[in-house]
Amino acid sequence: MKCCGIEPLGAVSYLVPATDAKGLATICSGFSTKKLGLTAEVADAGIEAAAKKMKATARKSRVTFCYLLAEAIDTLNKLY
């Protein structure tokens, strides 16, 4: 079975700290550049779009956040 690359490893890693610059940088350098192959500028735009969509959600799921990031920059095909 092929994995989409979004795997929370524990209770803390399950959530995205959307207001924490370090947490968002981890997503940017980890998921968006390694898995999706994005430049930092494109990754930042996708992260901003995902954060905006999930603004009303207090506890942001990392899997949902990464899915919305990939959707925002039209790279969902790289998740399969």
NUVEXBA-311112 format. One record per atom (N, C-alpha, C, O): residue number from 0; residue in three letters; x, y, z; atom name. Coordinates in steps of 0.2 Angstrom, whole numbers, plus 2048, in hexadecimal, padded with zeros to 3 digits. Atoms other than C-alpha are relative to their C-alpha. Layout:
% residues N
<seq = NUM	type = ala	px = X	py = Y	pz = Z	atom = CA>
...
This chain:
% residues 80
<seq = 0	type = met	px = 804	py = 7FA	pz = 800	atom = N>
<seq = 0	type = met	px = 800	py = 800	pz = 800	atom = CA>
<seq = 0	type = met	px = 804	py = 806	pz = 800	atom = C>
<seq = 0	type = met	px = 809	py = 807	pz = 804	atom = O>
<seq = 1	type = lys	px = 7FC	py = 7FA	pz = 801	atom = N>
<seq = 1	type = lys	px = 807	py = 811	pz = 7FB	atom = CA>
<seq = 1	type = lys	px = 7FD	py = 805	pz = 805	atom = C>
<seq = 1	type = lys	px = 7F7	py = 806	pz = 805	atom = O>
<seq = 2	type = cys	px = 802	py = 7FB	pz = 7FB	atom = N>
<seq = 2	type = cys	px = 806	py = 81F	pz = 808	atom = CA>
<seq = 2	type = cys	px = 800	py = 807	pz = 7FD	atom = C>
<seq = 2	type = cys	px = 804	py = 808	pz = 7F8	atom = O>
<seq = 3	type = cys	px = 800	py = 7F9	pz = 803	atom = N>
<seq = 3	type = cys	px = 801	py = 831	pz = 804	atom = CA>
<seq = 3	type = cys	px = 805	py = 804	pz = 803	atom = C>
<seq = 3	type = cys	px = 806	py = 80A	pz = 800	atom = O>
<seq = 4	type = gly	px = 7FB	py = 7FC	pz = 7FD	atom = N>
<seq = 4	type = gly	px = 80F	py = 837	pz = 80F	atom = CA>
<seq = 4	type = gly	px = 7FE	py = 805	pz = 806	atom = C>
<seq = 4	type = gly	px = 802	py = 809	pz = 808	atom = O>
<seq = 5	type = ile	px = 803	py = 7FC	pz = 7FB	atom = N>
<seq = 5	type = ile	px = 804	py = 83F	pz = 81C	atom = CA>
<seq = 5	type = ile	px = 7FF	py = 7FC	pz = 806	atom = C>
<seq = 5	type = ile	px = 7F9	py = 7F9	pz = 806	atom = O>
<seq = 6	type = glu	px = 801	py = 805	pz = 7FA	atom = N>
<seq = 6	type = glu	px = 807	py = 835	pz = 82C	atom = CA>
<seq = 6	type = glu	px = 801	py = 803	pz = 806	atom = C>
<seq = 6	type = glu	px = 807	py = 804	pz = 808	atom = O>
<seq = 7	type = pro	px = 7FF	py = 7FD	pz = 7F9	atom = N>
<seq = 7	type = pro	px = 804	py = 83C	pz = 83D	atom = CA>
<seq = 7	type = pro	px = 803	py = 7FA	pz = 804	atom = C>
<seq = 7	type = pro	px = 801	py = 7F5	pz = 804	atom = O>
<seq = 8	type = leu	px = 7FD	py = 805	pz = 7FC	atom = N>
<seq = 8	type = leu	px = 810	py = 833	pz = 849	atom = CA>
<seq = 8	type = leu	px = 7FE	py = 800	pz = 807	atom = C>
<seq = 8	type = leu	px = 800	py = 7FB	pz = 80B	atom = O>
<seq = 9	type = gly	px = 802	py = 7FF	pz = 7F9	atom = N>
<seq = 9	type = gly	px = 809	py = 838	pz = 859	atom = CA>
<seq = 9	type = gly	px = 7FB	py = 805	pz = 801	atom = C>
<seq = 9	type = gly	px = 7F8	py = 808	pz = 7FD	atom = O>
<seq = 10	type = ala	px = 805	py = 7FC	pz = 7FF	atom = N>
<seq = 10	type = ala	px = 7FC	py = 842	pz = 862	atom = CA>
<seq = 10	type = ala	px = 802	py = 808	pz = 7FE	atom = C>
<seq = 10	type = ala	px = 7FE	py = 80B	pz = 7FC	atom = O>
<seq = 11	type = val	px = 7FE	py = 7F9	pz = 802	atom = N>
<seq = 11	type = val	px = 806	py = 852	pz = 860	atom = CA>
<seq = 11	type = val	px = 801	py = 801	pz = 7F9	atom = C>
<seq = 11	type = val	px = 7FF	py = 807	pz = 7F6	atom = O>
<seq = 12	type = ser	px = 7FF	py = 800	pz = 807	atom = N>
<seq = 12	type = ser	px = 80B	py = 84F	pz = 84E	atom = CA>
<seq = 12	type = ser	px = 7F9	py = 800	pz = 7FC	atom = C>
<seq = 12	type = ser	px = 7F9	py = 801	pz = 7F6	atom = O>
<seq = 13	type = tyr	px = 807	py = 800	pz = 803	atom = N>
<seq = 13	type = tyr	px = 7F8	py = 84D	pz = 84A	atom = CA>
<seq = 13	type = tyr	px = 7FE	py = 806	pz = 7FE	atom = C>
<seq = 13	type = tyr	px = 7FA	py = 807	pz = 7FA	atom = O>
<seq = 14	type = leu	px = 803	py = 7F9	pz = 801	atom = N>
<seq = 14	type = leu	px = 7F5	py = 85F	pz = 84B	atom = CA>
<seq = 14	type = leu	px = 805	py = 805	pz = 7FD	atom = C>
<seq = 14	type = leu	px = 80B	py = 804	pz = 7FD	atom = O>
<seq = 15	type = val	px = 7FC	py = 7FB	pz = 804	atom = N>
<seq = 15	type = val	px = 7FB	py = 86E	pz = 841	atom = CA>
<seq = 15	type = val	px = 800	py = 806	pz = 805	atom = C>
<seq = 15	type = val	px = 7FA	py = 809	pz = 806	atom = O>
<seq = 16	type = pro	px = 801	py = 7F9	pz = 7FD	atom = N>
<seq = 16	type = pro	px = 800	py = 87E	pz = 84B	atom = CA>
<seq = 16	type = pro	px = 800	py = 805	pz = 7FB	atom = C>
<seq = 16	type = pro	px = 806	py = 808	pz = 7FA	atom = O>
<seq = 17	type = ala	px = 801	py = 7FB	pz = 806	atom = N>
<seq = 17	type = ala	px = 7FA	py = 88A	pz = 83E	atom = CA>
<seq = 17	type = ala	px = 803	py = 807	pz = 802	atom = C>
<seq = 17	type = ala	px = 804	py = 80B	pz = 7FE	atom = O>
<seq = 18	type = thr	px = 7FE	py = 7F9	pz = 7FE	atom = N>
<seq = 18	type = thr	px = 7FF	py = 899	pz = 849	atom = CA>
<seq = 18	type = thr	px = 808	py = 800	pz = 802	atom = C>
<seq = 18	type = thr	px = 80A	py = 805	pz = 804	atom = O>
<seq = 19	type = asp	px = 7F9	py = 801	pz = 7FE	atom = N>
<seq = 19	type = asp	px = 811	py = 892	pz = 84C	atom = CA>
<seq = 19	type = asp	px = 804	py = 800	pz = 7FA	atom = C>
<seq = 19	type = asp	px = 803	py = 7FB	pz = 7F6	atom = O>
<seq = 20	type = ala	px = 7FB	py = 800	pz = 806	atom = N>
<seq = 20	type = ala	px = 81E	py = 897	pz = 83F	atom = CA>
<seq = 20	type = ala	px = 804	py = 7FA	pz = 7FF	atom = C>
<seq = 20	type = ala	px = 805	py = 7F8	pz = 7FA	atom = O>
<seq = 21	type = lys	px = 7FC	py = 806	pz = 800	atom = N>
<seq = 21	type = lys	px = 829	py = 889	pz = 844	atom = CA>
<seq = 21	type = lys	px = 7FC	py = 7FA	pz = 7FD	atom = C>
<seq = 21	type = lys	px = 7FF	py = 7F6	pz = 7F9	atom = O>
<seq = 22	type = gly	px = 804	py = 806	pz = 802	atom = N>
<seq = 22	type = gly	px = 81B	py = 87C	pz = 842	atom = CA>
<seq = 22	type = gly	px = 7FE	py = 800	pz = 7F8	atom = C>
<seq = 22	type = gly	px = 7FE	py = 7FB	pz = 7F5	atom = O>
<seq = 23	type = leu	px = 802	py = 7FF	pz = 807	atom = N>
<seq = 23	type = leu	px = 816	py = 883	pz = 831	atom = CA>
<seq = 23	type = leu	px = 806	py = 7FF	pz = 7FC	atom = C>
<seq = 23	type = leu	px = 806	py = 7FC	pz = 7F6	atom = O>
<seq = 24	type = ala	px = 7FA	py = 801	pz = 804	atom = N>
<seq = 24	type = ala	px = 828	py = 883	pz = 82B	atom = CA>
<seq = 24	type = ala	px = 802	py = 7F9	pz = 800	atom = C>
<seq = 24	type = ala	px = 805	py = 7F7	pz = 7FB	atom = O>
<seq = 25	type = thr	px = 7FF	py = 807	pz = 801	atom = N>
<seq = 25	type = thr	px = 829	py = 871	pz = 82F	atom = CA>
<seq = 25	type = thr	px = 7FC	py = 7FD	pz = 7FB	atom = C>
<seq = 25	type = thr	px = 7FE	py = 7F8	pz = 7F7	atom = O>
<seq = 26	type = ile	px = 805	py = 803	pz = 805	atom = N>
<seq = 26	type = ile	px = 81A	py = 86D	pz = 824	atom = CA>
<seq = 26	type = ile	px = 803	py = 803	pz = 7F9	atom = C>
<seq = 26	type = ile	px = 803	py = 7FF	pz = 7F4	atom = O>
<seq = 27	type = cys	px = 7FE	py = 7FE	pz = 806	atom = N>
<seq = 27	type = cys	px = 822	py = 878	pz = 817	atom = CA>
<seq = 27	type = cys	px = 806	py = 7FC	pz = 7FE	atom = C>
<seq = 27	type = cys	px = 807	py = 7FA	pz = 7F8	atom = O>
<seq = 28	type = ser	px = 7FA	py = 803	pz = 802	atom = N>
<seq = 28	type = ser	px = 833	py = 870	pz = 817	atom = CA>
<seq = 28	type = ser	px = 7FF	py = 7F8	pz = 7FF	atom = C>
<seq = 28	type = ser	px = 802	py = 7F5	pz = 7FB	atom = O>
<seq = 29	type = gly	px = 801	py = 808	pz = 800	atom = N>
<seq = 29	type = gly	px = 82D	py = 85E	pz = 81A	atom = CA>
<seq = 29	type = gly	px = 7FB	py = 7FE	pz = 7FB	atom = C>
<seq = 29	type = gly	px = 7FD	py = 7FB	pz = 7F6	atom = O>
<seq = 30	type = phe	px = 805	py = 802	pz = 805	atom = N>
<seq = 30	type = phe	px = 81D	py = 85B	pz = 811	atom = CA>
<seq = 30	type = phe	px = 800	py = 803	pz = 7F9	atom = C>
<seq = 30	type = phe	px = 800	py = 800	pz = 7F4	atom = O>
<seq = 31	type = ser	px = 801	py = 7FD	pz = 807	atom = N>
<seq = 31	type = ser	px = 81B	py = 868	pz = 804	atom = CA>
<seq = 31	type = ser	px = 806	py = 800	pz = 7FC	atom = C>
<seq = 31	type = ser	px = 806	py = 800	pz = 7F6	atom = O>
<seq = 32	type = thr	px = 7FA	py = 801	pz = 804	atom = N>
<seq = 32	type = thr	px = 82D	py = 868	pz = 7FE	atom = CA>
<seq = 32	type = thr	px = 803	py = 7F9	pz = 7FE	atom = C>
<seq = 32	type = thr	px = 805	py = 7F8	pz = 7F9	atom = O>
<seq = 33	type = lys	px = 7FD	py = 807	pz = 801	atom = N>
<seq = 33	type = lys	px = 832	py = 856	pz = 800	atom = CA>
<seq = 33	type = lys	px = 7FB	py = 7FC	pz = 7FC	atom = C>
<seq = 33	type = lys	px = 7FC	py = 7F8	pz = 7F8	atom = O>
<seq = 34	type = lys	px = 805	py = 804	pz = 803	atom = N>
<seq = 34	type = lys	px = 821	py = 84E	pz = 7FC	atom = CA>
<seq = 34	type = lys	px = 7FD	py = 803	pz = 7F9	atom = C>
<seq = 34	type = lys	px = 7FC	py = 7FF	pz = 7F4	atom = O>
<seq = 35	type = leu	px = 803	py = 7FD	pz = 806	atom = N>
<seq = 35	type = leu	px = 81A	py = 85A	pz = 7F0	atom = CA>
<seq = 35	type = leu	px = 805	py = 804	pz = 7FB	atom = C>
<seq = 35	type = leu	px = 803	py = 805	pz = 7F5	atom = O>
<seq = 36	type = gly	px = 7FB	py = 7FD	pz = 804	atom = N>
<seq = 36	type = gly	px = 82A	py = 862	pz = 7E9	atom = CA>
<seq = 36	type = gly	px = 7FF	py = 807	pz = 7FE	atom = C>
<seq = 36	type = gly	px = 800	py = 809	pz = 7F9	atom = O>
<seq = 37	type = leu	px = 801	py = 7F9	pz = 801	atom = N>
<seq = 37	type = leu	px = 825	py = 874	pz = 7EB	atom = CA>
<seq = 37	type = leu	px = 806	py = 804	pz = 802	atom = C>
<seq = 37	type = leu	px = 80A	py = 802	pz = 806	atom = O>
<seq = 38	type = thr	px = 7FC	py = 7FB	pz = 7FD	atom = N>
<seq = 38	type = thr	px = 82F	py = 883	pz = 7ED	atom = CA>
<seq = 38	type = thr	px = 7FE	py = 803	pz = 806	atom = C>
<seq = 38	type = thr	px = 7F8	py = 802	pz = 807	atom = O>
<seq = 39	type = ala	px = 803	py = 7FD	pz = 7FA	atom = N>
<seq = 39	type = ala	px = 82E	py = 88D	pz = 7FD	atom = CA>
<seq = 39	type = ala	px = 7FB	py = 805	pz = 7FF	atom = C>
<seq = 39	type = ala	px = 7F6	py = 805	pz = 803	atom = O>
<seq = 40	type = glu	px = 805	py = 7FB	pz = 801	atom = N>
<seq = 40	type = glu	px = 824	py = 89B	pz = 7F5	atom = CA>
<seq = 40	type = glu	px = 7F9	py = 7FC	pz = 7FE	atom = C>
<seq = 40	type = glu	px = 7F4	py = 7FF	pz = 801	atom = O>
<seq = 41	type = val	px = 806	py = 803	pz = 801	atom = N>
<seq = 41	type = val	px = 817	py = 88F	pz = 7EE	atom = CA>
<seq = 41	type = val	px = 7FD	py = 7FC	pz = 806	atom = C>
<seq = 41	type = val	px = 7F7	py = 7FC	pz = 807	atom = O>
<seq = 42	type = ala	px = 802	py = 803	pz = 7FA	atom = N>
<seq = 42	type = ala	px = 817	py = 885	pz = 7FE	atom = CA>
<seq = 42	type = ala	px = 7FD	py = 805	pz = 805	atom = C>
<seq = 42	type = ala	px = 7F8	py = 803	pz = 808	atom = O>
<seq = 43	type = asp	px = 803	py = 7FB	pz = 7FC	atom = N>
<seq = 43	type = asp	px = 814	py = 895	pz = 808	atom = CA>
<seq = 43	type = asp	px = 7F9	py = 802	pz = 7FE	atom = C>
<seq = 43	type = asp	px = 7F4	py = 803	pz = 802	atom = O>
<seq = 44	type = ala	px = 807	py = 7FE	pz = 802	atom = N>
<seq = 44	type = ala	px = 805	py = 899	pz = 7FD	atom = CA>
<seq = 44	type = ala	px = 7FB	py = 7FB	pz = 801	atom = C>
<seq = 44	type = ala	px = 7F5	py = 7FC	pz = 803	atom = O>
<seq = 45	type = gly	px = 804	py = 805	pz = 7FF	atom = N>
<seq = 45	type = gly	px = 7FE	py = 888	pz = 7FF	atom = CA>
<seq = 45	type = gly	px = 7FE	py = 7FF	pz = 808	atom = C>
<seq = 45	type = gly	px = 7F8	py = 7FE	pz = 809	atom = O>
<seq = 46	type = ile	px = 801	py = 800	pz = 7F9	atom = N>
<seq = 46	type = ile	px = 800	py = 888	pz = 812	atom = CA>
<seq = 46	type = ile	px = 7FC	py = 806	pz = 802	atom = C>
<seq = 46	type = ile	px = 7F7	py = 805	pz = 806	atom = O>
<seq = 47	type = glu	px = 804	py = 7FB	pz = 7FE	atom = N>
<seq = 47	type = glu	px = 7F8	py = 899	pz = 813	atom = CA>
<seq = 47	type = glu	px = 7F9	py = 7FF	pz = 7FE	atom = C>
<seq = 47	type = glu	px = 7F4	py = 800	pz = 802	atom = O>
<seq = 48	type = ala	px = 807	py = 802	pz = 802	atom = N>
<seq = 48	type = ala	px = 7E9	py = 893	pz = 809	atom = CA>
<seq = 48	type = ala	px = 7FD	py = 7FA	pz = 804	atom = C>
<seq = 48	type = ala	px = 7F7	py = 7FB	pz = 806	atom = O>
<seq = 49	type = ala	px = 803	py = 805	pz = 7FB	atom = N>
<seq = 49	type = ala	px = 7E7	py = 883	pz = 814	atom = CA>
<seq = 49	type = ala	px = 7FE	py = 803	pz = 806	atom = C>
<seq = 49	type = ala	px = 7F9	py = 801	pz = 809	atom = O>
<seq = 50	type = ala	px = 802	py = 7FD	pz = 7F9	atom = N>
<seq = 50	type = ala	px = 7E8	py = 88D	pz = 824	atom = CA>
<seq = 50	type = ala	px = 7FA	py = 805	pz = 7FF	atom = C>
<seq = 50	type = ala	px = 7F6	py = 805	pz = 804	atom = O>
<seq = 51	type = lys	px = 806	py = 7FC	pz = 801	atom = N>
<seq = 51	type = lys	px = 7DB	py = 899	pz = 81D	atom = CA>
<seq = 51	type = lys	px = 7FA	py = 7FC	pz = 800	atom = C>
<seq = 51	type = lys	px = 7F5	py = 7FE	pz = 803	atom = O>
<seq = 52	type = lys	px = 806	py = 804	pz = 801	atom = N>
<seq = 52	type = lys	px = 7CF	py = 88B	pz = 819	atom = CA>
<seq = 52	type = lys	px = 7FF	py = 7FD	pz = 807	atom = C>
<seq = 52	type = lys	px = 7F9	py = 7FC	pz = 809	atom = O>
<seq = 53	type = met	px = 801	py = 803	pz = 7F9	atom = N>
<seq = 53	type = met	px = 7D2	py = 884	pz = 82B	atom = CA>
<seq = 53	type = met	px = 800	py = 805	pz = 805	atom = C>
<seq = 53	type = met	px = 800	py = 803	pz = 80B	atom = O>
<seq = 54	type = lys	px = 7FF	py = 7FB	pz = 7FB	atom = N>
<seq = 54	type = lys	px = 7D2	py = 894	pz = 834	atom = CA>
<seq = 54	type = lys	px = 7FB	py = 7FF	pz = 806	atom = C>
<seq = 54	type = lys	px = 7FD	py = 800	pz = 80B	atom = O>
<seq = 55	type = ala	px = 805	py = 801	pz = 7FB	atom = N>
<seq = 55	type = ala	px = 7C2	py = 890	pz = 83D	atom = CA>
<seq = 55	type = ala	px = 801	py = 7FA	pz = 805	atom = C>
<seq = 55	type = ala	px = 7FE	py = 7F9	pz = 80A	atom = O>
<seq = 56	type = thr	px = 7FE	py = 806	pz = 7FD	atom = N>
<seq = 56	type = thr	px = 7C9	py = 87F	pz = 843	atom = CA>
<seq = 56	type = thr	px = 805	py = 801	pz = 805	atom = C>
<seq = 56	type = thr	px = 80B	py = 803	pz = 803	atom = O>
<seq = 57	type = ala	px = 7FB	py = 7FF	pz = 7FB	atom = N>
<seq = 57	type = ala	px = 7D2	py = 880	pz = 854	atom = CA>
<seq = 57	type = ala	px = 805	py = 7FB	pz = 800	atom = C>
<seq = 57	type = ala	px = 80B	py = 7FD	pz = 800	atom = O>
<seq = 58	type = arg	px = 7FB	py = 806	pz = 800	atom = N>
<seq = 58	type = arg	px = 7DA	py = 86F	pz = 853	atom = CA>
<seq = 58	type = arg	px = 801	py = 7FE	pz = 7F9	atom = C>
<seq = 58	type = arg	px = 7FD	py = 7FA	pz = 7F7	atom = O>
<seq = 59	type = lys	px = 7FF	py = 801	pz = 807	atom = N>
<seq = 59	type = lys	px = 7E1	py = 86E	pz = 841	atom = CA>
<seq = 59	type = lys	px = 803	py = 7F9	pz = 7FF	atom = C>
<seq = 59	type = lys	px = 809	py = 7F8	pz = 801	atom = O>
<seq = 60	type = ser	px = 7FD	py = 806	pz = 802	atom = N>
<seq = 60	type = ser	px = 7E4	py = 85C	pz = 83B	atom = CA>
<seq = 60	type = ser	px = 805	py = 801	pz = 7FB	atom = C>
<seq = 60	type = ser	px = 804	py = 804	pz = 7F6	atom = O>
<seq = 61	type = arg	px = 7FA	py = 800	pz = 804	atom = N>
<seq = 61	type = arg	px = 7F5	py = 85A	pz = 833	atom = CA>
<seq = 61	type = arg	px = 7FE	py = 7FD	pz = 7F9	atom = C>
<seq = 61	type = arg	px = 800	py = 800	pz = 7F4	atom = O>
<seq = 62	type = val	px = 802	py = 803	pz = 806	atom = N>
<seq = 62	type = val	px = 7ED	py = 84E	pz = 826	atom = CA>
<seq = 62	type = val	px = 7FC	py = 804	pz = 7FC	atom = C>
<seq = 62	type = val	px = 7FD	py = 805	pz = 7F6	atom = O>
<seq = 63	type = thr	px = 805	py = 7FB	pz = 804	atom = N>
<seq = 63	type = thr	px = 7DF	py = 85A	pz = 821	atom = CA>
<seq = 63	type = thr	px = 804	py = 806	pz = 7FE	atom = C>
<seq = 63	type = thr	px = 803	py = 808	pz = 7F8	atom = O>
<seq = 64	type = phe	px = 7FC	py = 7FA	pz = 802	atom = N>
<seq = 64	type = phe	px = 7EB	py = 869	pz = 821	atom = CA>
<seq = 64	type = phe	px = 804	py = 7FE	pz = 7FA	atom = C>
<seq = 64	type = phe	px = 804	py = 802	pz = 7F5	atom = O>
<seq = 65	type = cys	px = 7FC	py = 802	pz = 806	atom = N>
<seq = 65	type = cys	px = 7F7	py = 860	pz = 815	atom = CA>
<seq = 65	type = cys	px = 7FC	py = 7FF	pz = 7FA	atom = C>
<seq = 65	type = cys	px = 7FE	py = 800	pz = 7F4	atom = O>
<seq = 66	type = tyr	px = 804	py = 802	pz = 806	atom = N>
<seq = 66	type = tyr	px = 7E9	py = 85A	pz = 80A	atom = CA>
<seq = 66	type = tyr	px = 7FE	py = 807	pz = 7FD	atom = C>
<seq = 66	type = tyr	px = 7FE	py = 808	pz = 7F7	atom = O>
<seq = 67	type = leu	px = 803	py = 7FA	pz = 802	atom = N>
<seq = 67	type = leu	px = 7E2	py = 86C	pz = 809	atom = CA>
<seq = 67	type = leu	px = 806	py = 804	pz = 7FD	atom = C>
<seq = 67	type = leu	px = 805	py = 808	pz = 7F8	atom = O>
<seq = 68	type = leu	px = 7FA	py = 7FD	pz = 803	atom = N>
<seq = 68	type = leu	px = 7F4	py = 872	pz = 805	atom = CA>
<seq = 68	type = leu	px = 801	py = 7FE	pz = 7F9	atom = C>
<seq = 68	type = leu	px = 802	py = 802	pz = 7F4	atom = O>
<seq = 69	type = ala	px = 7FF	py = 803	pz = 806	atom = N>
<seq = 69	type = ala	px = 7F6	py = 866	pz = 7F7	atom = CA>
<seq = 69	type = ala	px = 7FA	py = 802	pz = 7FB	atom = C>
<seq = 69	type = ala	px = 7FB	py = 803	pz = 7F5	atom = O>
<seq = 70	type = glu	px = 806	py = 7FE	pz = 805	atom = N>
<seq = 70	type = glu	px = 7E4	py = 86A	pz = 7F0	atom = CA>
<seq = 70	type = glu	px = 801	py = 808	pz = 7FE	atom = C>
<seq = 70	type = glu	px = 800	py = 809	pz = 7F8	atom = O>
<seq = 71	type = ala	px = 7FF	py = 7F9	pz = 802	atom = N>
<seq = 71	type = ala	px = 7E8	py = 87D	pz = 7F1	atom = CA>
<seq = 71	type = ala	px = 805	py = 802	pz = 7FA	atom = C>
<seq = 71	type = ala	px = 804	py = 806	pz = 7F7	atom = O>
<seq = 72	type = ile	px = 7FB	py = 7FE	pz = 805	atom = N>
<seq = 72	type = ile	px = 7F7	py = 87C	pz = 7E6	atom = CA>
<seq = 72	type = ile	px = 800	py = 7FA	pz = 7FA	atom = C>
<seq = 72	type = ile	px = 804	py = 7F9	pz = 7F6	atom = O>
<seq = 73	type = asp	px = 801	py = 805	pz = 805	atom = N>
<seq = 73	type = asp	px = 7F0	py = 86E	pz = 7DB	atom = CA>
<seq = 73	type = asp	px = 805	py = 7FA	pz = 7FF	atom = C>
<seq = 73	type = asp	px = 807	py = 7F9	pz = 7F9	atom = O>
<seq = 74	type = thr	px = 7FB	py = 805	pz = 801	atom = N>
<seq = 74	type = thr	px = 7FC	py = 860	pz = 7DF	atom = CA>
<seq = 74	type = thr	px = 7FD	py = 7FA	pz = 804	atom = C>
<seq = 74	type = thr	px = 801	py = 7F6	pz = 807	atom = O>
<seq = 75	type = leu	px = 803	py = 806	pz = 7FD	atom = N>
<seq = 75	type = leu	px = 7EF	py = 853	pz = 7E6	atom = CA>
<seq = 75	type = leu	px = 803	py = 7FA	pz = 7FD	atom = C>
<seq = 75	type = leu	px = 803	py = 7F4	pz = 800	atom = O>
<seq = 76	type = asn	px = 7FD	py = 806	pz = 804	atom = N>
<seq = 76	type = asn	px = 7F6	py = 847	pz = 7D9	atom = CA>
<seq = 76	type = asn	px = 806	py = 7FD	pz = 803	atom = C>
<seq = 76	type = asn	px = 808	py = 7F7	pz = 802	atom = O>
<seq = 77	type = lys	px = 7FA	py = 802	pz = 7FD	atom = N>
<seq = 77	type = lys	px = 806	py = 846	pz = 7E2	atom = CA>
<seq = 77	type = lys	px = 800	py = 7FC	pz = 807	atom = C>
<seq = 77	type = lys	px = 804	py = 7F9	pz = 809	atom = O>
<seq = 78	type = leu	px = 801	py = 803	pz = 7F9	atom = N>
<seq = 78	type = leu	px = 7FE	py = 83F	pz = 7F2	atom = CA>
<seq = 78	type = leu	px = 7FF	py = 7F8	pz = 7FF	atom = C>
<seq = 78	type = leu	px = 7FF	py = 7F4	pz = 804	atom = O>
<seq = 79	type = tyr	px = 802	py = 807	pz = 802	atom = N>
<seq = 79	type = tyr	px = 7FA	py = 82E	pz = 7E9	atom = CA>
<seq = 79	type = tyr	px = 805	py = 7FC	pz = 7FD	atom = C>
<seq = 79	type = tyr	px = 805	py = 7F6	pz = 7FC	atom = O>
